[in-house]
């Protein structure tokens, strides 16, 4: 018989997602924490969004936090923000 270890993310007594690694479960739980923190922030904008739309927007922002962070730092949309590798930098300098 095989033993399968599963990590379950539960919020307010509701099972949200099941993972096979603790790292993935922790990352998802952190993303949910970020989304929960964003809900009051979005509500403070007083844009007239209903609760469901606010939650969807918070979840979207939390899911795409790296892209959002880059945009807030002034990066252009769609521009890769990963550091340039040294080999690629040297090749560009030699051109």
N, C-alpha and C positions, 0 to 999 in steps of 0.2 A: 504494500500500500504506500502510495506517495504522500508526502507531507507538503502542503502548500502553505507558506506564510503569506498572510495578507495584512496590509495596513489600511485601516478604514478611517476616513476623515468624517467626523460627526460634528454637526453644528446644531445647537438647540434641539438635540434629540433626533435630528434627521440625518440619515446617512447621505453624505454628499458624493463621495467617490471612494473607490477601492483601488489600491495600488499594490504592486508586488515588491516595491522597495521603500524603505523608510525615507530615503532622500526625496523621492518624488512626492510622498505623502506630506512631508514637512514643507516642501516648496508650495504645494497646493494650499496647505493650511495657511501659510504666510500670505499667499495671494488673496485668500478669503479675508484675512485680517486687514490687508490693505484696502480691499473693497469696502469692508465695514467702516473703516476710517474715512473713506472718501464720501460716503453717503451724506453725512452732515455737512461736509465741505461743499458738495454740490447743492444741497438744500439751501445753504446760505447765499447762493447766487440769486435766489428768488426768481428763477426763470419760469416758474409755473409748471414745472415738470411733475407728472404724477409719480407716486411711489415706485411703481413697477419700472418706469422709464429711468428714474434716478438710480435704481438698483442695477439695471442693465448697463447704464453708462458707467457706474462705479466699477462693475465687474469688467467691462471693456478696458477701462483705464488701468485697472490692476493687472489684467492679463497682458497688456502691452506697456507695462511700466518702464521698460528700458527705452522703447521708442519715445514715450511721453517725456521721460527724463531728458533725452537728447534734444527734443523739441524745446523744452523749457530752458535748456542751456543755449539755445540759439541755433541749433543745427537745422539745416534744410530738410524738409520731408523727403524720405527715401534715400538719404545719404547715409552710407555705412559709417558707423562711428567707431568701428574696431580699429585698434592701433595698427599702423602699417608695419609689416614685418621688416626686420633689419635687412634681409636679402633684397626685398623689393625696394627699400629705401636706397640701398647702395646702387642698384641697377638704375634707379631714377636719377641719382646723382651723376652717374657715369654717362648718361645720354646727353 
